[in-house]
Amino acid sequence: MRNVLALPVGIILAVVGVLFFVSPAASAEAPESWPQVALPGARDVELRGALGEALRRGVARMDMAPYSEAWVLADLSFEVKRRYTNFSGDVSGRFIELTALTSPPGKKSPATLAPVLAAITQQQNSRFQKPDGHFGVDVDFTAKGLAADSPTICLLWGNARLLVGLVACAREYNEPHALAAAKRLGDFYVATSGQLCDPQREAEYRASGTYGHSYTCNYFPAIEGLAMLYCATKDERYLKQAQRMAELFSRFDVLPIDHSHGNLSAYRGILQLYEITGDRKYLDRAREKWDLAVRGGYVWPIGGIGERWDVFFASGEGCSEADWLRFCLDLWRFTGEARYLRIADRLLHNQYPVTQCETGGYGDLYFDGDPAAGPHAAVGALEADYCCCFAGPLALHLAKSYLAAGSQRGIYVNLPFDFTAPVKASGRDWRVAVRTVLDGIQTDAKVEVTLEPRDGGTGDRRTTLWFRVPDWALGVKQACLAGEAFTPVIENGYLRVDGDFGTRQTLLLVLPVGLTLEGRRFQSIATPKAGGITRFRDVSVFAGPQILCTTLPGSSSGRVTILATVDATGQLRFPGQSSQGYSTVALSNSSVQDCHLGAVIQSGSVVSLHPWTQILKGRREVFAFDVIVVPADMIPAAMAARLQKASR
């Protein structure tokens, strides 16, 4: 039935010591040989578990205060005083995009969506959409000089977001008025190209800087909406304008840059241009951007980035995390390279969840750290109801389409969360259901992948199931299909299973997990041999997919030096452990000489290490450490007793 050898399985495919980040040449085939991927519709994918609950809460936030019709429309009507009304179309555009995409099929939910959409798209309502097609205050776009925070620059950001929202609504609801409004706005971008997209005026454009109220940040995100508008209308003017903007954007796109959200919003348009035209220059630009960001330290061990594209910045914006997630997923879609999914997986398990607030909305995290190295602790979160509350659930909703996907090569299971998805592959329709059980941070992960054909036809049901082995697993410990064990075959990060799946079959996997150390640039660090003293500076500690943190008062600062050991099997350990986490010793001096370590350990303090799931008010979660690995017998008996007591 399968072209795999049925043998007892006990082989663990070692990955410790291999770089988490690998170069394109080492990770996958050339993009031109990667087949077109068929993504299931996000609405058709059922997402369960913690991630599904996070999405449900994020979408439900749109039906709560302050999201009244008047509040949402304030950046077009200026009748309600709230933040960023001068970014005309920002909140209103984000709101209609998110709610249209997440509403039940054929419905408009919440109740606010229908009147908001109607108000924006009424052609006779000239107080919202101006005769030239733009939304917001009257502006002379022919005037020279674009100062930071000027009305022209600010409304460009909002108009870009509204253009995306209008096209999304036109597609979802077959709304001719929404498409007509989008076309008028697209015509505005075409008509003002000489004033706003002229390479000869580059110095003028740069004068406004690169932060959130600048030309660089606010103009280029419209590439995305124009590309979408071309797909909806096939009007070549919109495509050419998007390409012209993309060409000019390349002159401004240099790391570091002051606003990652604006920068990555433009890159969604860049990748759409690749999808539309097939021109490799757009894909190459996106891949190069990702490489530079990861290698340069702009991407943090917790999986995400800062509000600014800096190695360290004091805030991390939920919008940027959402953009970064979508960017990684789309790069996989167009290349098949598993390294992009590794970062997306890291983000979804760590930084992304803690940007969600108690309300269900998303916001900004705040950090302390080292300007040269990056952040080492998070110190709080604040909901941003005017931006992150839209971007957070939107990216989660769209990510559902990437959990499993199909192609002529078979079915790809990319992220082992709990979900059910319809997939088209090998000329057939399939149903894929995935369930992952990870009980505690010291147990192996158990994954069930159930595959069954959805059509009633007969004939060959052969296909290939590709399961991406997550980087947080220390290989594949056991693999069984239909009750028969087989030896895993791994290709480009995926476990490959070929077979005839004419009936419902389940793949059962046991993925061993453990404690691992990782460097600041995602380098996986091999565990030292037991018996000696080894020191690691500025590293993160992971238990399976989750980064470990220690909670300290918010007034503290700097990294923490902690103690670890190595057991007889060569596995990294902490002196105390429970199902919720670990306990260890925090040392006051990271540079203490080996001969004095025993005394320093005895006088150290006991700290707990736990997965990063929330940030308590007034507390500080440290996730970067200096680690000293010592023989277990170096820990004095009195301290060992304290550690065991702390772990109960």
C-alpha positions as CSV (number, residue, x, y, z in Angstrom):
1,M,0.0,0.0,0.0
2,R,2.9,2.4,0.7
3,N,6.4,2.7,-0.6
4,V,7.8,2.9,2.9
5,L,9.5,0.2,4.8
6,A,7.5,-1.1,7.8
7,L,10.1,-1.5,10.5
8,P,10.2,-1.0,14.3
9,V,10.8,2.7,14.9
10,G,13.1,4.0,17.6
11,I,15.3,6.2,15.6
12,I,15.5,9.8,16.5
13,L,16.6,12.1,13.7
14,A,19.0,14.5,15.4
15,V,18.8,18.1,14.7
16,V,20.7,19.5,17.8
17,G,23.7,21.5,16.7
18,V,22.3,22.5,13.3
19,L,21.6,26.1,12.6
20,F,18.0,27.0,13.0
21,F,18.4,29.5,10.1
22,V,19.8,27.9,6.9
23,S,20.7,29.5,3.7
24,P,18.4,29.3,0.7
25,A,20.9,27.1,-1.2
26,A,20.9,24.6,1.7
27,S,17.2,24.5,2.4
28,A,15.2,23.8,-0.7
29,E,15.1,23.7,-4.4
30,A,14.9,26.7,-6.7
31,P,11.6,28.6,-6.5
32,E,11.0,28.1,-10.3
33,S,10.7,24.3,-9.7
34,W,8.3,24.7,-6.8
35,P,4.8,24.0,-8.0
36,Q,1.8,26.2,-7.6
37,V,0.2,25.8,-4.2
38,A,-3.6,25.5,-3.7
39,L,-4.5,27.1,-0.4
40,P,-7.9,26.3,1.1
41,G,-10.2,29.2,1.8
42,A,-9.6,30.5,5.3
43,R,-13.3,30.3,6.1
44,D,-13.3,26.6,5.2
45,V,-10.6,25.8,7.8
46,E,-11.7,25.0,11.3
47,L,-9.0,26.2,13.8
48,R,-9.2,24.7,17.3
49,G,-7.2,24.8,20.5
50,A,-5.6,27.9,22.0
51,L,-5.0,29.5,18.6
52,G,-8.6,29.0,17.5
53,E,-9.8,30.6,20.8
54,A,-7.4,33.5,20.2
55,L,-8.9,34.1,16.8
56,R,-12.5,33.8,18.1
57,R,-11.8,36.4,20.8
58,G,-10.0,38.7,18.4
59,V,-12.9,38.7,15.9
60,A,-15.5,39.1,18.8
61,R,-13.6,42.3,19.9
62,M,-15.1,44.0,16.8
63,D,-18.6,43.8,18.4
64,M,-17.6,45.7,21.5
65,A,-16.9,49.3,22.4
66,P,-15.6,51.5,21.0
67,Y,-16.5,50.1,17.6
68,S,-19.7,52.0,16.9
69,E,-20.5,53.2,13.5
70,A,-19.6,56.8,14.4
71,W,-16.3,55.8,16.0
72,V,-15.2,53.6,13.0
73,L,-16.1,56.3,10.5
74,A,-14.5,59.1,12.4
75,D,-11.4,59.2,10.2
76,L,-13.8,60.0,7.2
77,S,-16.4,62.1,8.9
78,F,-14.3,63.8,11.6
79,E,-17.5,63.8,13.8
80,V,-16.0,61.8,16.7
81,K,-12.8,62.8,18.4
82,R,-10.4,59.8,18.6
83,R,-6.8,59.1,17.8
84,Y,-5.6,59.2,14.2
85,T,-8.6,60.6,12.5
86,N,-6.2,62.4,10.2
87,F,-5.2,59.0,8.8
88,S,-8.3,59.0,6.8
89,G,-9.5,55.5,6.0
90,D,-7.2,53.7,8.4
91,V,-9.6,52.4,11.0
92,S,-12.6,52.3,8.6
93,G,-10.6,50.4,6.0
94,R,-9.1,47.9,8.5
95,F,-12.5,47.3,10.1
96,I,-14.4,46.5,6.9
97,E,-11.5,44.2,5.7
98,L,-11.4,42.2,8.9
99,T,-15.1,41.9,9.4
100,A,-15.9,41.1,5.8
101,L,-13.3,38.3,5.7
102,T,-14.4,36.8,9.0
103,S,-18.2,37.2,8.7
104,P,-20.2,34.0,8.2
105,P,-20.7,33.3,4.4
106,G,-23.2,35.8,2.8
107,K,-23.6,37.8,6.0
108,K,-22.3,41.0,7.4
109,S,-21.1,40.7,11.0
110,P,-21.0,42.5,13.4
111,A,-24.1,44.6,12.9
112,T,-21.9,47.7,12.5
113,L,-20.4,46.4,9.2
114,A,-23.4,46.9,6.9
115,P,-24.0,50.6,7.8
116,V,-20.3,51.4,7.8
117,L,-19.8,49.9,4.4
118,A,-22.8,51.6,3.0
119,A,-21.7,55.0,4.3
120,I,-18.3,54.6,2.7
121,T,-19.5,53.4,-0.7
122,Q,-22.4,55.8,-1.3
123,Q,-21.3,57.5,-4.5
124,Q,-23.3,60.7,-3.7
125,N,-21.7,61.1,-0.3
126,S,-19.0,63.5,-1.4
127,R,-18.1,64.5,2.1
128,F,-16.4,61.1,2.4
129,Q,-14.9,60.4,-1.1
130,K,-13.6,63.5,-2.8
131,P,-14.1,64.2,-6.6
132,D,-10.6,63.1,-7.3
133,G,-11.2,59.8,-5.6
134,H,-9.3,60.2,-2.3
135,F,-10.8,60.1,1.2
136,G,-10.1,62.7,3.8
137,V,-9.5,66.5,3.9
138,D,-9.1,68.6,0.8
139,V,-5.4,68.7,-0.2
140,D,-3.5,70.3,-3.0
141,F,-1.4,67.3,-4.2
142,T,0.5,69.5,-6.7
143,A,2.0,71.6,-3.9
144,K,5.7,71.1,-3.3
145,G,7.0,70.0,0.1
146,L,5.9,67.0,2.1
147,A,6.6,67.6,5.8
148,A,6.3,64.9,8.3
149,D,2.8,64.6,9.8
150,S,1.3,66.8,7.0
151,P,-2.3,66.2,6.0
152,T,-1.2,64.8,2.6
153,I,1.2,62.2,4.1
154,C,-1.2,61.0,6.8
155,L,-4.2,60.5,4.7
156,L,-2.1,58.5,2.2
157,W,-1.7,55.8,4.9
158,G,-5.4,55.6,5.6
159,N,-6.3,55.6,1.9
160,A,-4.0,52.6,1.3
161,R,-5.8,50.7,4.1
162,L,-9.2,51.7,2.8
163,L,-8.4,50.6,-0.7
164,V,-7.6,47.1,0.5
165,G,-10.8,47.0,2.6
166,L,-12.9,48.1,-0.3
167,V,-11.6,45.5,-2.7
168,A,-11.9,42.8,-0.1
169,C,-15.6,43.8,0.5
170,A,-16.3,44.0,-3.2
171,R,-14.9,40.4,-3.6
172,E,-16.6,38.9,-0.5
173,Y,-20.0,40.4,-1.1
174,N,-20.0,41.0,-4.8
175,E,-20.6,44.7,-3.9
176,P,-20.5,46.9,-7.1
177,H,-20.6,50.1,-5.0
178,A,-17.5,49.0,-3.1
179,L,-15.7,48.1,-6.3
180,A,-16.7,51.5,-7.8
181,A,-15.4,53.3,-4.8
182,A,-12.2,51.3,-5.0
183,K,-11.8,52.2,-8.7
184,R,-12.2,55.9,-8.0
185,L,-9.5,55.6,-5.3
186,G,-7.3,53.7,-7.6
187,D,-7.8,56.4,-10.3
188,F,-6.6,58.9,-7.7
189,Y,-3.3,57.0,-7.3
190,V,-2.9,56.9,-11.0
191,A,-3.7,60.6,-11.5
192,T,-1.3,61.7,-8.8
193,S,1.6,59.6,-9.9
194,G,3.5,62.6,-11.2
195,Q,3.2,64.4,-7.8
196,L,3.7,61.4,-5.5
197,C,5.7,58.9,-7.4
198,D,8.4,60.9,-9.3
199,P,12.0,59.7,-8.8
200,Q,13.1,63.3,-9.5
201,R,11.4,64.4,-6.2
202,E,13.1,61.8,-4.1
203,A,14.9,64.4,-1.9
204,E,11.5,66.0,-1.2
205,Y,10.0,62.7,-0.2
206,R,12.8,61.8,2.1
207,A,12.5,65.1,4.0
208,S,9.6,63.7,6.0
209,G,11.7,60.9,7.5
210,T,10.8,57.2,7.7
211,Y,8.6,56.9,10.8
212,G,4.8,56.5,10.9
213,H,4.0,60.0,9.7
214,S,6.3,60.0,6.7
215,Y,6.0,59.6,3.0
216,T,8.2,56.4,3.1
217,C,5.9,54.7,5.5
218,N,2.5,55.9,4.2
219,Y,2.7,56.0,0.4
220,F,4.0,52.6,-0.6
221,P,1.5,50.3,1.3
222,A,-0.9,51.2,-1.5
223,I,1.0,48.8,-3.8
224,E,-1.0,46.1,-2.1
225,G,-4.4,47.6,-2.8
226,L,-3.6,48.5,-6.4
227,A,-2.4,45.0,-7.1
228,M,-5.7,43.7,-5.6
229,L,-7.7,46.2,-7.6
230,Y,-5.9,45.0,-10.8
231,C,-6.9,41.4,-10.0
232,A,-10.5,42.6,-9.5
233,T,-10.8,44.7,-12.7
234,K,-7.9,43.6,-15.0
235,D,-7.3,47.4,-15.6
236,E,-3.7,47.6,-16.6
237,R,-3.4,51.2,-15.2
238,Y,-3.6,49.9,-11.7
239,L,-0.9,47.2,-12.3
240,K,1.4,49.7,-13.9
241,Q,1.0,52.1,-11.1
242,A,1.7,49.4,-8.5
243,Q,4.9,48.5,-10.4
244,R,6.0,52.1,-10.7
245,M,5.5,52.5,-6.9
246,A,7.4,49.2,-6.3
247,E,10.3,50.5,-8.3
248,L,10.6,53.7,-6.4
249,F,10.1,51.9,-3.1
250,S,13.4,50.0,-3.6
251,R,15.2,53.3,-3.1
252,F,13.8,53.7,0.3
253,D,13.8,50.1,1.5
254,V,17.1,49.8,3.5
255,L,17.4,48.3,7.0
256,P,17.2,49.7,9.6
257,I,14.1,51.7,9.0
258,D,11.7,53.4,11.4
259,H,8.4,51.6,10.7
260,S,8.3,47.9,10.1
261,H,4.5,47.8,9.8
262,G,4.5,50.2,6.9
263,N,7.5,48.5,5.3
264,L,6.0,45.0,5.4
265,S,2.6,46.3,4.3
266,A,4.4,47.4,1.1
267,Y,6.0,43.9,0.8
268,R,2.6,42.2,0.6
269,G,2.1,44.2,-2.6
270,I,5.6,43.2,-3.8
271,L,4.7,39.6,-3.5
272,Q,1.4,40.1,-5.2
273,L,3.2,41.6,-8.1
274,Y,5.3,38.4,-8.3
275,E,2.1,36.3,-8.2
276,I,0.5,38.5,-11.0
277,T,3.5,38.9,-13.3
278,G,5.8,36.0,-12.5
279,D,8.7,38.4,-12.5
280,R,11.4,36.9,-10.3
281,K,12.8,40.3,-9.3
282,Y,9.9,40.8,-6.9
283,L,10.3,37.4,-5.2
284,D,14.1,37.9,-5.0
285,R,13.6,41.3,-3.3
286,A,11.3,39.7,-0.7
287,R,13.6,36.8,0.0
288,E,16.6,39.1,0.3
289,K,14.7,41.3,2.8
290,W,13.8,38.2,4.9
291,D,17.5,37.0,4.8
292,L,18.8,40.4,5.9
293,A,16.3,40.8,8.7
294,V,17.0,37.3,10.2
295,R,20.8,37.4,9.8
296,G,21.0,41.0,10.9
297,G,19.3,40.4,14.2
298,Y,16.1,42.4,13.4
299,V,14.1,39.2,14.1
300,W,14.1,38.4,17.8
301,P,14.3,35.0,19.5
302,I,10.6,35.2,20.4
303,G,9.9,35.0,16.7
304,G,8.8,38.6,15.9
305,I,10.1,42.1,15.3
306,G,9.9,45.5,16.8
307,E,7.7,48.5,15.8
308,R,10.8,49.8,14.1
309,W,13.1,47.7,12.0
310,D,15.9,47.9,14.5
311,V,17.9,45.2,16.3
312,F,16.4,46.7,19.5
313,F,13.4,48.9,19.9
314,A,11.4,49.5,23.1
315,S,8.1,48.5,21.6
316,G,6.8,45.7,19.5
317,E,3.7,46.5,17.5
318,G,1.0,43.9,17.1
319,C,0.5,45.1,13.5
320,S,4.1,44.4,12.7
321,E,3.9,40.9,14.1
322,A,0.8,40.2,12.0
323,D,2.6,41.6,8.9
324,W,5.7,39.5,9.6
325,L,3.6,36.3,10.0
326,R,1.9,36.9,6.7
327,F,5.2,37.7,5.0
328,C,6.8,34.4,6.2
329,L,3.8,32.4,5.2
330,D,3.6,33.9,1.7
331,L,7.4,33.3,1.2
332,W,6.8,29.6,1.9
333,R,3.8,29.7,-0.5
334,F,6.0,30.9,-3.4
335,T,9.2,29.0,-2.6
336,G,8.4,25.9,-0.6
337,E,11.3,26.7,1.8
338,A,10.6,25.4,5.3
339,R,12.8,28.0,7.0
340,Y,10.0,30.6,6.5
341,L,7.5,28.3,8.4
342,R,10.0,27.8,11.2
343,I,9.9,31.5,12.0
344,A,6.1,31.6,11.6
345,D,5.8,28.7,14.0
346,R,8.2,30.4,16.5
347,L,6.1,33.6,16.3
348,L,2.8,31.8,16.8
349,H,4.0,30.0,19.9
350,N,5.7,32.9,21.6
351,Q,5.5,36.6,20.7
352,Y,2.2,36.6,18.9
353,P,0.0,35.2,21.8
354,V,1.3,37.7,24.4
355,T,0.3,40.7,22.2
356,Q,-3.3,39.7,22.8
357,C,-4.9,41.5,25.7
358,E,-7.6,40.4,28.2
359,T,-10.2,42.1,26.0
360,G,-9.3,39.8,23.1
361,G,-7.8,42.7,21.2
362,Y,-4.2,43.1,20.3
363,G,-1.7,45.7,21.1
364,D,1.9,46.7,21.7
365,L,4.5,45.0,23.9
366,Y,7.2,46.9,25.6
367,F,10.8,45.7,26.0
368,D,14.1,46.4,27.6
369,G,17.3,45.2,26.1
370,D,20.7,46.0,24.5
371,P,20.8,48.3,21.4
372,A,23.5,46.1,19.9
373,A,22.1,42.7,20.8
374,G,18.4,43.1,21.0
375,P,15.6,42.7,23.6
376,H,16.0,40.4,26.6
377,A,12.8,41.1,28.5
378,A,9.2,42.3,28.0
379,V,7.8,44.6,30.6
380,G,4.1,45.1,29.6
381,A,1.4,45.3,26.9
382,L,-1.2,47.9,25.9
383,E,-4.1,47.4,23.6
384,A,-4.2,49.4,20.4
385,D,-7.9,49.6,19.4
386,Y,-7.1,51.8,16.4
387,C,-4.8,49.3,14.6
388,C,-3.5,46.1,16.2
389,C,-7.0,44.9,17.1
390,F,-7.6,44.6,13.4
391,A,-4.3,43.3,12.2
392,G,-3.9,40.6,14.9
393,P,-7.0,38.5,14.2
394,L,-6.8,39.2,10.4
395,A,-3.4,37.5,10.2
396,L,-4.6,34.6,12.3
397,H,-7.6,34.2,10.1
398,L,-5.5,34.3,6.9
399,A,-2.9,31.9,8.4
400,K,-5.6,29.2,8.5
401,S,-5.1,28.8,4.8
402,Y,-1.5,27.8,5.3
403,L,-1.9,25.1,8.0
404,A,-2.3,22.6,5.2
405,A,-2.2,23.1,1.5
406,G,-2.2,21.0,-1.7
407,S,-0.2,20.9,-5.0
408,Q,0.5,18.4,-7.8
409,R,3.1,16.9,-5.4
410,G,0.6,16.1,-2.7
411,I,-0.7,17.4,0.6
412,Y,1.5,19.6,2.8
413,V,0.8,19.8,6.6
414,N,2.9,22.9,7.5
415,L,2.0,23.8,11.1
416,P,0.9,21.2,13.6
417,F,-1.8,23.1,15.4
418,D,-5.3,21.7,15.9
419,F,-7.4,22.1,12.8
420,T,-9.4,20.6,10.0
421,A,-9.0,21.8,6.4
422,P,-10.2,20.8,2.9
423,V,-7.3,20.4,0.5
424,K,-7.1,20.0,-3.2
425,A,-4.1,17.8,-4.3
426,S,-3.3,15.1,-6.9
427,G,-6.5,16.0,-8.8
428,R,-8.8,15.2,-5.8
429,D,-10.4,16.8,-2.8
430,W,-9.2,15.7,0.6
431,R,-10.0,16.4,4.2
432,V,-7.1,16.9,6.5
433,A,-7.5,16.8,10.3
434,V,-4.6,17.5,12.7
435,R,-4.4,17.1,16.4
436,T,-1.3,17.8,18.5
437,V,-1.1,16.9,22.2
438,L,1.8,18.4,24.2
439,D,0.9,17.7,27.9
440,G,3.4,19.7,29.9
441,I,6.8,20.9,28.8
442,Q,8.7,17.7,29.6
443,T,6.7,15.2,27.6
444,D,6.9,14.2,24.0
445,A,4.5,15.7,21.5
446,K,1.9,13.4,19.9
447,V,0.5,14.3,16.6
448,E,-2.4,12.7,14.7
449,V,-2.8,13.6,11.0
450,T,-6.0,12.1,9.5
451,L,-6.4,12.1,5.8
452,E,-9.5,11.0,3.8
453,P,-10.7,11.6,0.2
454,R,-13.8,13.8,0.0
455,D,-15.1,12.8,-3.4
456,G,-17.2,9.8,-4.1
457,G,-15.3,8.7,-7.2
458,T,-13.3,5.5,-7.7
459,G,-9.9,4.8,-9.0
460,D,-6.4,5.5,-7.9
461,R,-6.2,7.5,-4.6
462,R,-2.5,7.7,-4.5
463,T,-0.9,10.9,-3.2
464,T,2.0,12.0,-1.0
465,L,1.5,13.4,2.5
466,W,4.2,15.8,3.5
467,F,4.4,16.6,7.2
468,R,6.8,19.4,8.2
469,V,8.8,18.2,11.2
470,P,8.8,21.3,13.5
471,D,12.2,22.6,14.5
472,W,11.3,22.4,18.1
473,A,11.1,18.6,17.9
474,L,14.3,16.6,18.3
475,G,13.4,14.5,15.3
476,V,10.8,11.8,14.9
477,K,10.7,9.1,17.6
478,Q,7.9,7.0,16.3
479,A,5.8,7.0,13.1
480,C,2.9,4.8,12.3
481,L,0.4,4.8,9.4
482,A,-2.8,2.7,9.8
483,G,-1.2,1.0,12.7
484,E,2.0,0.0,11.0
485,A,5.3,1.5,12.0
486,F,7.7,2.7,9.4
487,T,11.1,4.4,9.1
488,P,10.7,8.1,8.6
489,V,12.0,9.7,5.4
490,I,12.7,13.4,5.7
491,E,13.1,15.7,2.7
492,N,13.7,19.4,3.0
493,G,12.3,19.4,6.5
494,Y,9.2,17.3,5.7
495,L,8.4,13.7,6.6
496,R,7.3,12.1,3.4
497,V,4.6,9.4,3.2
498,D,3.6,8.0,-0.2
499,G,0.6,5.8,-0.4
500,D,-2.9,4.9,-1.6
501,F,-5.3,6.8,0.7
502,G,-8.5,5.4,-0.7
503,T,-10.0,5.2,2.8
504,R,-9.7,7.3,5.9
505,Q,-6.2,6.8,7.4
506,T,-4.4,8.3,10.3
507,L,-0.7,9.0,10.6
508,L,0.5,8.9,14.3
509,L,3.8,10.6,15.2
510,V,5.7,10.9,18.4
511,L,8.0,13.9,18.4
512,P,10.6,14.1,21.2
513,V,11.0,17.5,22.9
514,G,13.6,18.7,25.4
515,L,15.4,21.7,26.6
516,T,17.6,23.4,24.0
517,L,19.8,26.5,24.0
518,E,19.7,29.0,21.1
519,G,21.9,32.0,20.2
520,R,20.6,35.4,19.4
521,R,20.6,34.8,15.7
522,F,18.7,31.4,15.9
523,Q,21.9,29.3,16.2
524,S,21.1,26.0,17.8
525,I,23.7,25.3,20.5
526,A,24.9,21.7,21.1
527,T,24.6,20.6,24.7
528,P,28.0,20.4,26.4
529,K,29.3,17.1,27.8
530,A,28.4,16.2,31.4
531,G,31.0,16.7,34.1
532,G,32.5,20.1,33.1
533,I,31.7,23.8,33.5
534,T,30.5,25.6,30.3
535,R,29.4,29.1,30.0
536,F,27.0,30.6,27.4
537,R,26.3,34.3,27.1
538,D,23.1,35.9,25.8
539,V,21.2,32.8,24.9
540,S,17.5,31.7,25.0
541,V,16.2,28.5,26.5
542,F,13.4,26.6,24.8
543,A,11.2,23.7,26.1
544,G,9.8,22.4,22.9
545,P,8.2,25.2,20.9
546,Q,8.1,27.7,23.8
547,I,10.7,30.1,25.1
548,L,11.3,30.0,28.8
549,C,11.2,33.1,30.9
550,T,11.6,34.1,34.5
551,T,9.4,36.7,36.1
552,L,11.0,39.6,37.9
553,P,9.8,42.9,39.3
554,G,9.3,45.5,36.5
555,S,12.0,47.7,38.1
556,S,14.7,45.2,37.4
557,S,16.9,45.3,34.3
558,G,19.5,43.3,32.4
559,R,19.8,39.6,31.6
560,V,19.8,37.0,34.3
561,T,22.6,34.5,34.9
562,I,21.1,31.0,35.6
563,L,22.4,27.6,36.4
564,A,21.9,24.4,34.4
565,T,23.2,20.8,34.4
566,V,23.6,17.9,31.9
567,D,22.2,14.5,32.8
568,A,23.8,11.1,32.0
569,T,22.0,10.9,28.6
570,G,23.5,14.3,27.5
571,Q,20.3,16.2,27.9
572,L,20.2,19.8,29.3
573,R,18.5,20.0,32.7
574,F,17.6,22.4,35.4
575,P,18.0,21.4,39.1
576,G,14.2,21.5,39.8
577,Q,11.2,20.8,37.6
578,S,7.5,20.4,37.6
579,S,4.7,20.1,35.0
580,Q,4.5,23.9,34.9
581,G,8.1,24.7,34.6
582,Y,11.6,24.5,36.2
583,S,13.4,26.0,39.0
584,T,17.1,27.0,39.1
585,V,19.6,29.3,40.7
586,A,20.1,32.9,39.6
587,L,23.7,33.9,40.2
588,S,24.7,37.4,41.1
589,N,27.9,37.3,39.1
590,S,28.1,35.8,35.6
591,S,31.9,36.1,35.5
592,V,32.7,34.3,38.8
593,Q,35.7,32.1,38.6
594,D,35.1,28.3,38.5
595,C,36.8,27.8,41.9
596,H,34.3,30.2,43.5
597,L,31.2,28.8,41.8
598,G,30.1,26.6,44.8
599,A,30.0,29.6,47.2
600,V,28.2,31.8,44.7
601,I,25.6,29.0,44.0
602,Q,25.0,28.6,47.7
603,S,24.2,32.4,48.1
604,G,22.2,32.6,44.9
605,S,18.4,33.0,44.7
606,V,15.9,30.5,43.5
607,V,14.0,31.5,40.3
608,S,11.3,29.7,38.3
609,L,11.4,29.2,34.5
610,H,8.1,28.9,32.6
611,P,6.8,29.2,29.1
612,W,6.0,32.8,28.0
613,T,2.2,32.9,28.0
614,Q,1.3,36.2,29.5
615,I,2.8,39.3,31.0
616,L,1.4,40.3,34.4
617,K,1.1,44.0,35.2
618,G,4.1,45.4,37.0
619,R,6.2,42.3,36.1
620,R,9.1,41.7,33.8
621,E,9.5,38.6,31.7
622,V,13.2,37.9,31.0
623,F,13.8,35.6,28.0
624,A,17.5,36.0,27.4
625,F,20.1,34.6,29.8
626,D,23.7,33.9,30.6
627,V,23.8,30.2,31.3
628,I,26.5,28.4,33.3
629,V,26.3,24.6,33.0
630,V,27.8,22.8,35.9
631,P,28.0,19.2,37.2
632,A,25.0,18.4,39.3
633,D,27.1,17.5,42.3
634,M,28.4,21.0,42.4
635,I,25.1,22.3,43.7
636,P,25.3,22.3,47.6
637,A,22.8,20.1,49.3
638,A,21.0,23.0,51.0
639,M,20.4,24.7,47.7
640,A,19.3,21.5,46.0
641,A,16.7,21.1,48.8
642,R,15.5,24.6,48.2
643,L,15.1,24.0,44.5
644,Q,13.1,20.8,45.0
645,K,10.8,22.6,47.4
646,A,10.3,25.4,44.8
647,S,9.3,22.8,42.2
648,R,6.5,21.2,44.1
